[in-house]
Amino acid sequence: MTQEQVVPGAGDARLQALAAWLLEQGVEADVLEPASSDASFRRYFRVRTGGGSRIVMDAPPPREDCRPFVQVADLMRDAGVHVPEVLAQDLERGFLLLSDLGRHTYLDVLSADNAAELYSLAVDALLRWQVASREGVLPEYDEALLRREMALFPEWYLERHLGLRLPASERDELERYVAALVERALAQPRVFVHRDYMPRNLMISNPMPGVLDFQDAVYGPVSYDPVCLFMDAFISWPADQVGEWLADYWRRAGIAGVPVPTRCEQFLSDCRWMGVQRHLKVIGIFARIRHRDGKPRYLEDVGRFFDYLSQAAEAEPELRGLMSLVAHWRKQAGNP
């Protein structure tokens, strides 16, 4: 047994139950290999079978629910997107047996030499997903959800991580920006949104890319997934390059029939505003993962998002006051 393998034992009742369930599916799992690390309560393991390897998901109820994963997998497959096949399921206990899309993510291999090709393939898959969009199938990315996401920033980053208590005047000012961000997001054309369409969730597979971690998909702003793809938490590109990729996405989306704005500059502005909403959310999530879940390494990448925020403010004068507030809070906490 290597250090990367796990033997289901008495210390982990769910792993024991998972191994027993796999045996019912005809899969012996005396040894499990962790297949990925996840920021949620889900766990993924790789198991060997006579026909190759499989992935098993452990999503413990009531903290996780496998049903959206199964639903969205069907939607994405119908749209022509390469996603894992659900080979067996126990939705009540939170177990799924999946086909294995491989060991290497985009994040593992992305470089300046291959980025254009890999991102182009990712845009192909994203456009297929967006073209298949229809209302009333997935949860709405509505005002309530947008606000819940942005509330993570003051609750977990400002208050819990930086230890700040905002005066009423600053809370009111932050609320004005939150309202403006929500308004801009809701004004955009709506499509199916993966909601975490980033290199870490795209697999080097055949065909490419394989797409993972789609269970939180919603129906919402068309700019959201392109922003996720090109302004990632774990890898950065020059702002000019990101702008070129977003413009190329906009051109191809229009040809494919995706409802993007008629002017590219309007789309790029929407991306900047949508990006600020996402960046604030992710900063809050990374702080929560550290302080609630005991996983500190995610917060090590938070500086990337402050850079993205600064870039947005440079191009969008209406956002500069928000960036001044953020800089003030970080400096106040001794974290400029």
C-alpha positions in Angstrom: 0.0 0.0 0.0 1.3 3.5 -0.9 0.8 6.6 1.0 -1.8 7.7 -1.5 -4.0 4.7 -0.9 -6.7 4.3 1.8 -7.9 1.0 3.3 -11.5 1.2 4.5 -11.3 0.5 8.2 -13.1 0.9 11.6 -12.0 4.5 11.9 -14.2 5.7 9.0 -17.7 4.2 9.0 -18.6 5.9 5.7 -15.7 4.3 3.9 -16.7 0.9 5.2 -20.2 1.5 4.0 -18.9 2.7 0.6 -16.7 -0.4 0.2 -19.7 -2.6 1.0 -21.9 -0.8 -1.5 -19.2 -1.1 -4.2 -19.1 -4.8 -3.5 -22.8 -4.9 -4.2 -22.1 -3.3 -7.6 -19.5 -6.0 -8.3 -16.5 -3.8 -7.5 -14.0 -5.0 -4.9 -12.6 -2.0 -3.0 -10.1 -3.3 -0.4 -8.0 -0.3 -1.3 -9.2 3.1 -2.4 -7.0 5.8 -4.1 -8.0 9.4 -3.4 -8.8 10.9 -6.8 -9.1 14.6 -6.0 -9.2 17.1 -3.2 -12.4 19.1 -3.0 -13.4 22.3 -1.2 -16.8 20.7 -0.2 -17.6 17.7 2.0 -17.6 15.4 -1.1 -14.8 12.9 -1.5 -13.7 11.1 -4.6 -11.8 7.8 -4.9 -10.4 5.8 -7.8 -11.0 2.1 -7.7 -9.6 -0.6 -10.0 -12.0 -3.0 -11.8 -11.6 -5.7 -14.4 -12.6 -3.2 -17.0 -10.3 -0.4 -15.9 -10.6 2.3 -13.3 -13.8 3.9 -11.9 -14.4 6.9 -9.7 -16.6 6.7 -6.7 -18.1 9.7 -5.0 -18.9 9.9 -1.3 -21.3 12.8 -0.7 -22.5 12.5 2.9 -26.2 13.5 3.5 -27.4 15.9 4.7 -24.3 18.1 3.8 -24.3 17.0 0.2 -26.9 15.9 -2.3 -26.1 13.7 -5.3 -29.3 14.4 -7.2 -28.2 17.6 -8.8 -25.0 15.9 -10.0 -27.1 13.2 -11.7 -29.5 15.7 -13.2 -26.8 18.0 -14.6 -24.7 15.1 -15.9 -27.7 14.1 -18.0 -28.2 17.6 -19.3 -24.6 18.1 -20.2 -24.3 14.7 -21.9 -27.4 15.5 -24.0 -25.8 18.8 -24.9 -22.7 17.0 -26.3 -20.4 17.7 -23.4 -18.0 15.0 -22.1 -18.9 14.3 -18.5 -18.6 11.2 -16.3 -21.2 8.5 -16.9 -23.2 7.5 -13.8 -22.7 3.7 -13.6 -24.5 3.1 -10.3 -26.1 5.3 -7.7 -27.5 5.3 -4.1 -28.9 8.7 -3.7 -30.2 8.2 -0.2 -26.8 7.3 1.1 -24.8 9.6 -1.1 -22.8 7.2 -3.2 -22.1 7.4 -7.0 -20.0 5.1 -9.2 -18.7 7.0 -12.2 -16.6 6.5 -15.3 -13.1 7.8 -15.0 -12.2 10.7 -17.2 -8.5 10.5 -16.4 -5.8 11.7 -14.0 -4.8 15.1 -15.4 -6.7 18.4 -15.3 -6.2 21.4 -17.5 -4.5 23.0 -14.4 -1.9 20.2 -14.4 -0.7 20.9 -17.9 -1.6 24.4 -18.9 1.3 26.5 -20.2 1.8 29.4 -22.6 2.5 26.9 -25.3 -0.8 25.0 -25.1 -3.2 27.5 -23.6 -4.7 28.7 -26.9 -5.6 25.1 -28.0 -6.9 23.9 -24.6 -9.0 27.0 -24.0 -10.4 26.8 -27.5 -11.6 23.3 -26.8 -13.0 24.4 -23.5 -15.0 27.2 -25.3 -16.3 24.6 -27.7 -17.7 22.6 -24.9 -19.0 25.6 -23.1 -20.9 26.8 -26.2 -22.6 23.4 -26.6 -23.7 23.7 -23.0 -25.0 27.2 -23.4 -26.8 26.6 -26.7 -28.8 23.8 -25.0 -30.1 26.3 -22.4 -33.8 26.5 -21.6 -35.7 28.2 -18.8 -37.3 26.3 -15.9 -34.8 23.3 -15.9 -32.1 24.5 -13.4 -32.4 26.7 -10.4 -32.4 30.4 -11.1 -29.3 32.5 -10.4 -31.5 35.0 -8.8 -31.0 38.0 -6.6 -31.3 35.9 -3.4 -28.5 33.6 -4.5 -26.3 36.4 -5.7 -26.6 38.2 -2.4 -26.0 35.0 -0.4 -22.8 34.5 -2.3 -21.5 38.1 -1.8 -22.5 38.0 1.9 -19.6 35.5 2.3 -17.1 38.2 1.8 -17.9 40.4 4.8 -18.9 37.5 7.0 -15.9 35.2 6.5 -13.1 37.4 5.0 -13.6 40.8 6.6 -15.0 39.7 10.0 -13.7 36.2 10.6 -10.4 36.4 8.8 -9.3 40.0 9.1 -11.1 40.5 12.4 -12.9 43.7 11.3 -16.1 45.1 12.6 -17.4 47.5 9.9 -19.0 50.8 10.9 -22.6 51.4 9.7 -21.4 53.9 7.0 -19.0 51.3 5.4 -21.7 48.6 5.6 -24.1 50.9 3.8 -21.5 51.7 1.2 -20.8 48.0 0.6 -24.5 47.4 0.3 -24.8 50.0 -2.5 -22.1 48.2 -4.5 -23.7 44.8 -3.8 -27.0 46.1 -5.2 -25.3 47.5 -8.3 -23.5 44.2 -8.9 -26.7 42.3 -8.5 -28.5 44.6 -10.9 -25.8 44.2 -13.6 -25.8 40.4 -13.3 -29.6 40.1 -13.5 -29.7 42.4 -16.6 -27.6 40.0 -18.6 -29.0 37.4 -21.0 -29.4 34.0 -19.3 -28.1 30.6 -20.1 -27.1 27.3 -18.4 -24.2 28.2 -16.0 -21.8 25.5 -14.8 -20.8 27.9 -12.1 -17.2 26.6 -11.6 -16.0 26.2 -15.2 -12.3 26.5 -14.5 -9.1 24.6 -15.5 -9.2 22.5 -12.3 -12.6 21.1 -13.3 -11.6 20.4 -17.0 -9.9 17.1 -17.7 -7.4 16.0 -20.3 -9.5 13.2 -21.8 -10.8 11.9 -25.1 -12.8 13.8 -26.3 -11.5 17.0 -24.6 -12.2 18.5 -22.3 -13.9 16.2 -19.7 -16.0 18.3 -17.4 -16.4 17.8 -13.7 -17.9 19.5 -10.6 -21.0 20.7 -12.3 -23.6 19.8 -9.6 -24.1 23.5 -8.6 -25.3 24.5 -12.2 -27.9 27.2 -12.5 -29.7 29.3 -15.1 -28.1 32.7 -15.1 -25.8 35.4 -16.6 -24.1 34.5 -19.9 -20.7 36.0 -18.8 -20.3 33.9 -15.7 -18.7 30.8 -17.0 -16.3 32.6 -19.4 -15.1 34.7 -16.4 -14.5 31.4 -14.5 -12.6 29.9 -17.3 -10.1 32.8 -18.0 -9.9 34.4 -14.5 -9.1 31.3 -12.5 -8.3 30.9 -8.8 -5.1 28.9 -9.4 -3.6 30.2 -12.6 -3.3 33.8 -14.0 -2.8 35.3 -17.4 -2.0 38.8 -18.5 -5.0 41.1 -18.5 -4.6 41.8 -22.2 -4.6 38.1 -23.0 -7.7 37.5 -21.0 -9.4 40.3 -22.8 -8.5 38.7 -26.2 -9.8 35.3 -25.1 -13.1 36.8 -23.8 -13.5 38.7 -27.1 -12.9 35.5 -29.1 -15.5 33.7 -26.9 -18.0 36.6 -27.6 -17.4 36.2 -31.4 -17.8 32.5 -31.4 -20.8 32.7 -29.0 -22.6 35.0 -31.4 -22.0 32.7 -34.3 -23.3 29.7 -32.2 -26.5 31.5 -31.3 -25.7 32.1 -27.6 -27.5 35.3 -26.5 -24.5 37.6 -25.9 -24.7 41.4 -26.2 -24.4 42.8 -29.8 -21.3 44.9 -28.9 -18.2 43.2 -27.6 -17.3 46.1 -25.3 -20.7 45.7 -23.6 -19.9 42.0 -23.1 -16.4 42.7 -21.7 -17.9 45.3 -19.3 -20.5 42.6 -18.2 -17.6 40.2 -17.6 -15.8 42.7 -15.4 -18.8 43.4 -13.2 -19.7 39.7 -13.1 -16.1 39.0 -12.2 -16.2 41.3 -9.2 -19.2 39.5 -7.9 -17.5 36.1 -8.3 -14.1 37.3 -7.0 -15.7 38.7 -3.8 -17.6 35.4 -3.3 -14.6 33.2 -3.8 -12.5 35.3 -1.4 -15.3 34.7 1.2 -15.4 31.0 0.4 -11.7 30.5 0.7 -11.8 32.2 4.1 -14.7 30.0 5.2 -12.8 26.9 4.0 -9.9 27.9 6.2 -11.7 28.9 9.3 -14.7 26.5 9.2 -13.3 23.5 7.4 -9.7 23.6 8.5 -8.3 23.8 4.9 -5.9 26.7 4.9 -4.2 26.2 1.5 -7.0 27.7 -0.5 -6.5 31.1 1.1 -3.0 31.1 -0.2 -4.3 31.9 -3.7 -6.6 34.8 -2.6 -4.1 37.4 -3.8 -5.0 36.5 -7.4 -8.6 37.8 -6.8 -7.5 41.1 -5.4 -5.4 41.5 -8.6 -8.5 40.8 -10.7 -10.5 43.3 -8.7 -7.9 46.0 -9.3 -8.0 45.2 -13.1 -11.8 45.6 -13.1 -11.6 48.9 -11.3 -9.1 50.3 -13.7 -11.5 49.7 -16.6 -14.8 50.4 -14.8 -14.8 53.8 -13.0 -18.0 53.0 -11.1 -16.2 50.2 -9.3 -13.2 52.3 -8.1 -14.9 53.3 -4.9 -15.5 49.6 -4.0 -11.8 48.8 -4.7 -10.8 51.8 -2.4 -13.0 50.3 0.3 -11.4 46.9 -0.1 -7.9 48.4 0.0 -8.8 50.3 3.1 -10.0 47.2 4.9 -6.9 45.2 4.1 -4.6 48.0 5.2 -6.6 48.4 8.4 -6.0 44.7 9.1 -2.3 45.0 8.4 -2.7 43.0 5.2 -2.2 45.6 2.4 
